[in-house]
Amino acid sequence: MQDRLTVNLGERSYPIFIGSGLLSERRCFEPYLDGRQVVIVTNQTVAPLYLKSLETTLQAYKPVSIVLPDGEKYKNLDTLNTIYTELLKQRINRTATLVALGGGVIGDLTGFAAATYQRGVRFIQVPTTLLAQVDSSVGGKTGVNHAMGKNMIGAFYQPQCVVADTDVLRTLDARQYSAGLAEVIKYGLIGDREFADWLNAHMQELLALETAAVVHAVKQSCADKAAIVAEDELEKGRRALLNLGHTFGHAIETATHYDSWLHGEAVAVGMYMAARFSRDLGWIDDSAVAFVEQQLLSARLPVRPPKEISVRQFMDLMAVDKKVLDDKLRLVLLEAVGQAVVTDSFDQQALEKMIQQIGLER
């Protein structure tokens, strides 16, 4: 079973292949390779599971493989430089194609390396986590973290294609899989009420990794994101809606040094906090907050931030978020389940009060 979507960006348009067994499908890769040099970038967790399979699929190109350490804490300039060094050692030229085999960290690192090595080479996304399949592999955001903030260094750089093999999700642990469901839930909350209701009805099937449910969730998530990216590639307007929960979530990740909270877990808490603040502003009612909370809990996700982060630390970290413009913090909030808006029109003291209240509920 294979589905195909297209991210419509004119001459930068590209397909997303979704289905079972795609790692062994050469036709998903060969039309999108440039030249004869192929470099697979992966990590120490994914390599023992899937590197050999992909090397076999691409064996005609005698691919070079770069295996990096695994974890968000390695998404930095030092690791990026490791990729550059290996590319130079292997005498990789500008007609090469980099293939990102891994989760969001590998995709972001490889994409940024591709965007900047010899001023730009092709790359292909082969996401191996649910979060990467439904979110980070689509849309061309690449980059690395800094100790002072997440994703503060990077570039918009679109892949040649995305190959999302749903079979690989079966080797994810339950925590990583649930973290990916946070981004799936996000699409329903920001603009697709029908999908939000579908998730309520099929969450147990998703948690059981039933193939039909997983393929549908990945396909619908990618379709929702592709539509937004096609309208606003460089995040000048509507694409910012995709950041629901991310400003709060990035603060959590930064405060915990990227090593104890998964991205999806932090975003899940952020979405709940956004719902609570939306209610405090009078935009939604208690039933909408309960909808968000129950959906996150049903996906086995947290809804409260770590107790060690103070209100002041939250505010300070959010102040250096990418979504701050002209010294004004912008948040993605809810006007209804399935309807989000980006705004900087809120009282900062009200925001601090909400964070404090949630802290007291832990």
N, C-alpha and C positions, 0 to 999 in steps of 0.2 A: 504494500500500500504506500503510495507516494503522492503527496500534494505539492503544488508549486504556487507560490505567490510572487508578485513582483513589487519591488520598491521603486516607484516611478519618480525618477529624478533626471529625466532627460538623458543626456549622454552618460550620466553616472548611474543609470538604472541597473538593477541587478536582481537575480532571482533568489528566493528562499525555497530550498527543497526540504520537505518535512515528511518523515516516514520511517519505516523499519528497514534495517539492513543497508542504509545508504553509505556507510563507510567503505563498502566494497564495490560501490557503483562508480566506475571510472567516468561514466558520462556526466556525472555531477561535477566533475573536476576538470577534465581535460579541455573543454572549450574555454575555460577561464584562466588557463595557465599562460604565462608570457615567457617565451624562450624555453630553454632546456634545464635551467637551474631551479630546483624546488628545495625550500628549506622548511622543515616542520619544526615548529616551536611548541613545546609541551612542558609538562612538569613531572616531578618524581612520583606523583600519585597516579596520573593518567597514563604515563608511558608504559608501565608493565601491563596495563589493561588493553590499550588500543593503538599504541604506536606501531607495533608490528603489522597490524591489519592495514593501517593507512600506508605504511611503507610498501606493503605488497601491492596495494591498489595503484600506487604511484611509482612502481618499481622501474618503469621505462625511463623515468627521469633521474634515477639514482639519487633519491633525496638525501640531503644532509639533515641531521636531526640535532636540535638543541634542547637539552632537558634542564629545566630550571627548578629551583626549590618551590615548594607549594605553600601558598598562603598569601593573604592580603598584605601582610607586613613586608612581603618582597615586591610589592608593586611600587617600585621606586626607581630613582635615576641610576642607582648602582646596578640593579638588575637589568635595566635597559641598556646600560653600557656593556654588560656581559653579552647581550645579544649583538650589539654593534661589533664588539671585539671578535666574536666567533664568525660573523659575516665577513669581516676583513681577513681573518685567518684563512677562511675557505675561498677567498677571492670571489665572493659573490658579486655579480655585476647588476646593472640597473634593469636588465631584462628578466631578473629572477622573480619568483613568486614566493612569498612567505605564507605558510599555512598554520593558522592558530588552532591547535588541538588541545582544548581544555575549557575551563570555565571563564568567568568574566575577567579575572586577573590576566590570564594568558591572552585572551582576546584583546584586552586594552593595551597590554604591553606590545604584543605583536603588531597590532594596528598602528601604534605610535612609532614603532621601529620602522614599519613599512612607509609611513608618511614622511619620515625624516632621513632614512638611509639613502644616500646618493640622490637626495631631494625627491624621493618618492619611487617606490616599487609596488607592484601589485600584491594584494594579499587576499586570502580566503579564510572565512570563519567556519570552523568545525566545532561548535559548542558542545560540551559534554556534561553540562549541568542544566537543570531545568531553568534556573535563573538566566543563564547565558542564552539558552535557546529562545526564551520568550522576550528577552530585553536587551542585554548588553551586546549581543552579536549583531543586532539590527539597528541601523541608523547612523553608523559612522562615528560615534564618539570613541575616541581613543585617548590614552593618557596614563599618568602615574600620580601617585599620592605624594604629598609633602607632610612632614611632621606637623605642620601648622594647619593643614586642611586637606580634605580628600578631593582627588581629581582636579587639582589646581593647575596642573601642567599637562597640556595635551593639544589635540588637534581634531577637527572634523575631517575624517578620511574614510571614504566608503569602500567596503570590500567588493571584490568581483562577484562573489556569491556567498550564500550561507547554506551549509549542509547540516541540517538538524536530524540526526539519526536518533529516534526515540528509544531504540534498544539500549543505548548506553546509559539511560537513566536508571536502569535496573541495578547498576553497580553503585549508585549513590547511597550514602547512608540516609537514614530517615530525617536527620536534622538538616542536611544539605537540601534534600528534596523539599521539605517544608519551607525552607528559606526561599526556594524558587517559587513556591506558591504565593508568596507575598506579592511578587511582581505580577503574577496572573490576576490576583484579586484586585490589584491596582487598576487594571484596565476596565473592569466592571465599574469600579467606584468613580472613575474620572469621566466616563462618557458612554458607557454601554450597560444600561440597567438590565437589558435582556440577558447579557452574559453574566452579570452579577447574580441574577436569579438562577441561571443555569448552574453556576458554581454551587449555590446552596443545595440544589437538587442532586448534584453529582460529586460532592466533595469526597464521599467515602470511596467512590469508584476511582477517583484521582489518587487518593491515598493508597489504594490497593494496586496502583499502576496498571489498571485495565487499559489495554492498548487503545481502544476506540475513544475513551474519555481523554486520555493523555494527548492523543493526536489532535482531537478537537480543541482542547485547551491551548495547546501550542499554536495551532493554526489560527485560532481566533485572536489570541494575544498578538501574534505577529501581524495579522491583518489590521488590527486596531492601531498598532504602532506604525506600520508602514503607511497607513493613511495620514497619520499626523506628521510623520517625517517628510512625506511627499509634499505636504502643504507648507512646512516650516523646517527646512533642513538644518538651518543654523541657529535654531532656538531663539528667534526674534519675537515670537508671539506664542501661538498655541502649543508648540512643542513643550513649553515649560510645564504644561499640565502633567507631563509624564513624571514630574518630580514630586508628586503627591507623597508626603511623608519623608522625602529625602533630606530636607533641610534639618529636621530633627534627627533623622537617622544618621546623617553624616556627622553630626555633633557627637552622637553616641560612639560611632566608630573611631573618631579622632580621639575622644576622651579615653577610650579603652585601648588605644595604641594599635588598632587593627588586628588584635590577636586573640580576642575572647568572644566577640560578637560577630556573627555572620552578617553580611550586607542585608540579606533579606529579613533577618530577625530585627535589625535596627530599623529598617524601613517599615516593618509591621508596626513596631511601637510608634514610629513617626506618623503613620496613617491614623492610628488611634488618637494620638495627640492632636492631629489636625482636625479630626472629627470632634473631639472635645472642645477645641477652641472655636470651631464653626458653630457649635451649639451655644457656647458662651456669648458669641456675637449675635445670637438670635437668628442665624441662617438656617439651621436645621433643628429638629426636636430630639427628644430623648430616644424615640424609637429608631431614628436614623443612626444615632450613636450606638445603640444596642445592636443594630444590623451589622455595623462595621466590626464591633467587638466580637460578636458571635461568629462572624465569618472567619476572622483571624484565629480565634480560639479553635474553631472546628478544623482548621488547617494545622493545628498544633504549633501555633506561633505565639510569642510573648506580646503583651500589650502594655507593659509597664517598663520604664527605663531602669537602668541599673541604679541602685541606691546611692552609689558613691559620687554621682554627678550632681553638683549643686545647681540651683537656679542660675547663679552668676556664671558658672562655667558653661551652661547651656547657652546663655545669651552671648557670651564672649565668642564661643565657637561658631554660633550661627552668624555672627557679625562678619566673619571672614568667608562665608559661603559664597559660591559663584553667583548665586541668585540675588546678592546684594547689588543694587544699582544706585549710584549717587548717594551712597551712605544710607539707603533705605532698604530694610530687610523686606523681601517679598516672600510670601508663603502661598502654597497651593492649598486652598480650603474648599469645603463642600457647600454647595447651595442645595443639594439633594443627593441621594444615592444615585450615581450615574450622571452627575452634573458638577463639575469642578470649575474653579476660577482662580486666577493668579491675582493677588492683591497685596498692596502695601498700606492699605487703609485700615489700620487697626491700632488700638492703644497698646503701647509697649507694656504698661503696667498690667493690663488685662492678660497679656501673654505670660508675663512673669507669674501672675496669680494662678493661671492654669497649670503651669509647670510645677509650681509649689504644691497645688492641690493633688496632682497626680503623684507627686513624691510622697505625700502623706498617706496615700492609699496602698503603698507597697507593703 
